[in-house]
C-alpha cells in the first residue's frame, strides 16, 4: 500500500507541475548531454593520439634531382639510427600518384606538374613520438634533403584544442546543470507549497518524515532520469553522425568511440541525473518544509 501510495503521489505531482517538470527535464537533458559529449570526446581523442604516438611519421623530402649517392647516404643513416623503428621509400612516381589522389577534386592543379617534379621521400616511424625531435636535426641539413616534416605539431595542436574544448564544454555543462538543479528544487518547492495542508494532516495522523519526503524525492529523481535518458539518446545520435565526419579529417583519422563506451557513458548520465534529482529534491523538502 505504501508503494502504491508513493507511486500515485509521484505521478500526481508530475502532472500538477507539468510545465515546470518539462523545463527541468529539458535543462537536465542539455546539461548532461554536454557532460556526455565531453566524456566521449575525451575517449575518442585519447584513442586518436594513442595511435598517433605509436606510429608518428617523419617525412624526409628529398630534392627532385637528388643523386643516388645522396639518397643512399640518407638511407644508410636511417638504418644506423637507433631511434628509427621502420621506414619506407616513396619514389617520384609514387609521390605523383599520391598527389593525384589528394587533389582528385582539383585535377587542374596538377596539369603543369609531372612525376619528375615531385620530391621523393622517406617515411620514418620512430619508436617513440618524442624521438622525432631528436631525428629531425640529424637529417634536416643532409645533402639532397629538401625538408623534414613530422606530425608532432599537429598532434600537439589536436591535444591542446580538444583539451580547451572539453574544458569549455564542462564549464558550460556545470552552469547548465546548476540551472537544472535550481529548477528541480523550485518544482518540488511548489509541489510542497500546494500540498501544505495535506502534509499537515498527514503529520497529525502520525505519518513519518520519510513517508512524506519520499514521493517528492522520487519526483525529482524521475525528472533527472528523464532528462538523462534524453541526453543519452542525443549523445548516441551525435556520435553516430559526427564520428564518420571527423574520421575524414587527417588529424582525426583514428578518432573512434565504441558502442560500449557510449553505453558506459549513458549509464553514468543516468546515475548522475537520478542523483541530481534526488539530492536537490531532498534539499527542497528539508529546506522548505518543516517535517
C-alpha positions in Angstrom: 0.0 0.0 0.0 2.8 2.4 0.8 4.5 1.7 -2.6 1.2 2.3 -4.3 0.7 5.5 -2.5 4.2 6.8 -3.3 3.8 5.9 -7.0 0.4 7.6 -7.1 1.6 10.7 -5.3 4.7 11.0 -7.5 2.6 10.7 -10.7 0.1 13.3 -9.5 2.9 15.7 -8.6 4.5 15.4 -12.0 1.1 16.1 -13.7 0.3 19.0 -11.5 3.6 20.8 -12.3 3.9 19.7 -15.9 5.3 22.9 -17.2 8.0 23.2 -14.5 8.7 19.5 -14.8 9.2 19.7 -18.6 11.5 22.7 -18.1 13.6 20.9 -15.5 13.8 17.7 -17.6 15.0 19.6 -20.7 17.5 21.6 -18.7 18.9 18.4 -17.2 19.0 16.8 -20.7 21.0 19.7 -22.1 23.5 19.8 -19.2 24.0 16.0 -19.2 24.3 15.9 -23.0 27.2 18.4 -22.7 28.8 16.2 -20.0 28.4 13.1 -22.1 29.8 14.8 -25.2 32.8 15.9 -23.3 33.4 12.4 -21.9 33.1 10.8 -25.3 35.3 13.4 -26.9 38.0 12.7 -24.3 37.8 8.9 -25.0 37.9 9.4 -28.8 40.8 11.9 -28.7 42.8 9.7 -26.3 42.4 6.8 -28.7 43.4 9.0 -31.7 46.5 10.4 -30.0 47.5 7.0 -28.7 47.6 5.6 -32.2 49.5 8.6 -33.4 52.0 8.2 -30.7 52.5 4.6 -31.6 53.3 5.5 -35.2 54.2 9.1 -35.8 55.7 9.6 -39.2 58.6 11.8 -40.0 58.7 12.7 -43.7 62.2 13.3 -45.2 61.5 15.0 -48.5 64.4 14.8 -51.0 65.2 17.2 -53.8 63.6 16.1 -57.1 67.1 15.9 -58.6 68.7 14.1 -55.7 71.5 11.8 -56.7 71.6 8.1 -55.9 74.6 8.7 -53.8 72.8 11.3 -51.7 69.7 9.1 -51.3 71.8 6.2 -50.3 73.6 8.2 -47.7 70.2 9.3 -46.1 69.0 5.7 -46.2 72.2 4.4 -44.6 71.9 7.0 -41.8 68.3 5.9 -41.2 69.4 2.2 -40.9 72.0 3.2 -38.4 69.7 5.4 -36.3 68.6 3.6 -33.1 65.5 5.8 -32.8 64.1 4.5 -36.1 61.5 1.7 -35.8 60.9 1.4 -39.5 60.9 3.4 -42.7 59.8 3.2 -46.3 60.8 5.0 -49.5 58.3 6.7 -51.8 59.7 7.4 -55.3 58.7 10.3 -57.6 56.0 8.3 -59.4 54.6 7.2 -56.0 54.5 10.8 -54.8 52.8 11.8 -58.0 50.1 9.1 -57.6 49.5 10.3 -54.0 49.2 13.9 -55.2 46.5 12.8 -57.8 44.5 11.1 -55.0 44.9 14.2 -52.8 43.7 16.6 -55.5 41.2 14.3 -57.1 38.6 17.1 -57.0 41.0 19.7 -58.3 42.9 18.0 -61.2 43.7 21.3 -62.8 46.3 22.0 -60.0 48.4 19.0 -61.3 48.2 19.8 -65.0 51.6 21.6 -65.2 53.2 19.0 -62.9 54.9 15.7 -63.9 56.2 12.9 -61.9 59.8 14.3 -62.4 58.7 17.4 -60.5 57.7 15.5 -57.4 60.1 15.1 -54.5 60.8 11.5 -53.4 60.7 10.9 -49.6 61.4 8.6 -46.8 58.5 7.9 -44.4 60.0 7.3 -41.0 58.3 5.8 -37.9 60.3 6.2 -34.6 59.9 4.0 -31.6 58.6 7.0 -29.6 56.9 10.1 -30.8 59.2 12.3 -28.7 62.2 10.9 -30.7 61.1 12.9 -33.8 62.6 16.0 -32.2 65.9 14.1 -32.0 65.8 12.8 -35.6 64.8 15.9 -37.3 68.0 17.8 -36.8 70.0 14.8 -37.9 68.5 14.9 -41.4 67.5 18.5 -41.9 70.9 19.6 -43.3 71.8 16.4 -45.0 72.8 16.8 -48.7 69.9 16.1 -51.1 67.3 16.7 -48.4 64.8 19.4 -49.2 62.9 19.5 -45.9 61.9 17.3 -42.9 58.4 17.4 -41.6 56.5 15.4 -38.9 53.1 15.2 -37.3 54.2 16.3 -33.8 53.0 19.9 -34.2 49.6 18.6 -35.5 49.3 16.2 -32.6 50.2 18.9 -30.1 47.6 21.2 -31.7 45.0 18.4 -31.6 45.6 17.7 -27.9 45.6 21.4 -27.0 42.5 22.3 -28.9 40.5 19.4 -27.7 41.6 19.9 -24.1 40.4 23.5 -24.3 37.2 22.5 -25.9 36.5 19.8 -23.3 37.2 22.4 -20.5 34.8 24.9 -22.1 32.1 22.2 -22.5 32.5 21.0 -18.9 32.2 24.6 -17.6 29.1 25.2 -19.7 27.7 21.8 -18.5 28.2 22.7 -14.9 26.5 26.1 -15.3 23.5 24.5 -17.1 23.4 21.7 -14.6 23.2 24.3 -11.8 20.2 25.8 -13.6 18.6 22.3 -13.8 19.2 21.7 -10.1 17.5 25.0 -9.2 14.6 24.2 -11.5 14.1 20.8 -9.8 14.4 22.4 -6.4 11.7 25.1 -7.3 9.4 22.4 -8.8 9.5 20.4 -5.6 9.1 23.5 -3.5 5.9 24.5 -5.5 4.6 20.9 -5.1 5.1 21.1 -1.3 3.6 24.5 -1.0 0.5 23.4 -3.0 0.0 20.4 -0.7 1.0 22.0 2.6 -2.4 21.4 4.2 -2.5 17.8 3.2 1.0 17.3 4.6 -0.1 18.9 7.8 -2.9 16.4 8.1 -0.5 13.5 7.4 1.7 14.7 10.3 -1.3 14.9 12.6 -2.3 11.3 11.9 1.3 10.0 12.5 3.0 10.0 9.1 6.8 9.9 9.4 9.1 12.4 7.9 10.4 10.0 5.3 6.9 8.8 4.4 6.2 12.5 3.3 9.6 13.1 1.8 10.0 10.0 -0.5 7.3 10.9 -3.1 8.9 14.3 -3.6 12.3 12.8 -3.9 11.0 10.2 -6.4 9.5 13.1 -8.4 12.9 14.8 -8.5 14.7 11.6 -9.3 12.3 10.8 -12.2 12.9 14.3 -13.6 16.6 13.7 -13.5 16.2 10.2 -15.1 14.0 11.5 -17.9 16.5 14.3 -18.6 19.4 11.8 -18.5 17.6 9.5 -20.9 17.1 12.3 -23.4 20.8 13.2 -23.0 21.8 9.6 -23.6 19.8 9.4 -26.8 21.2 12.8 -28.0 24.8 11.8 -27.3 24.4 8.5 -29.1 22.9 10.1 -32.2 25.6 12.8 -32.2 28.3 10.1 -32.0 26.8 8.3 -35.0 26.7 11.4 -37.1 29.9 13.1 -36.2 32.4 10.2 -35.9 32.4 9.4 -39.6 32.8 13.1 -40.5 35.7 13.5 -38.1 37.5 10.4 -39.4 37.7 12.1 -42.8 39.9 14.8 -41.3 43.7 14.0 -41.2 44.2 14.5 -37.5 41.1 12.6 -36.5 41.5 9.6 -38.7 41.9 7.4 -35.7 39.2 9.1 -33.7 36.7 6.4 -32.6 34.2 5.9 -29.8 32.9 2.4 -29.4 29.3 1.4 -28.7 30.4 0.0 -25.3 31.9 3.4 -24.4 28.6 5.1 -25.5 26.7 2.7 -23.3 29.0 3.2 -20.3 28.7 7.0 -20.7 24.9 6.6 -20.9 24.9 4.7 -17.6 27.0 7.4 -16.0 24.5 10.0 -17.2 21.5 8.1 -15.9 23.1 7.7 -12.5 24.2 11.3 -12.4 20.7 12.5 -13.5 18.9 10.4 -10.8 21.4 11.6 -8.1 20.9 15.2 -9.0 17.2 15.0 -9.0 17.0 13.0 -5.7 19.6 15.1 -3.8 18.1 18.5 -4.7 14.6 17.2 -4.1 15.7 16.1 -0.6 17.2 19.5 -0.1 14.0 21.2 -1.1 11.9 19.1 1.3 14.3 19.7 4.2 14.8 23.4 3.4 11.2 24.5 2.6 9.1 22.1 4.6 9.0 21.6 8.4 8.6 17.9 8.6 
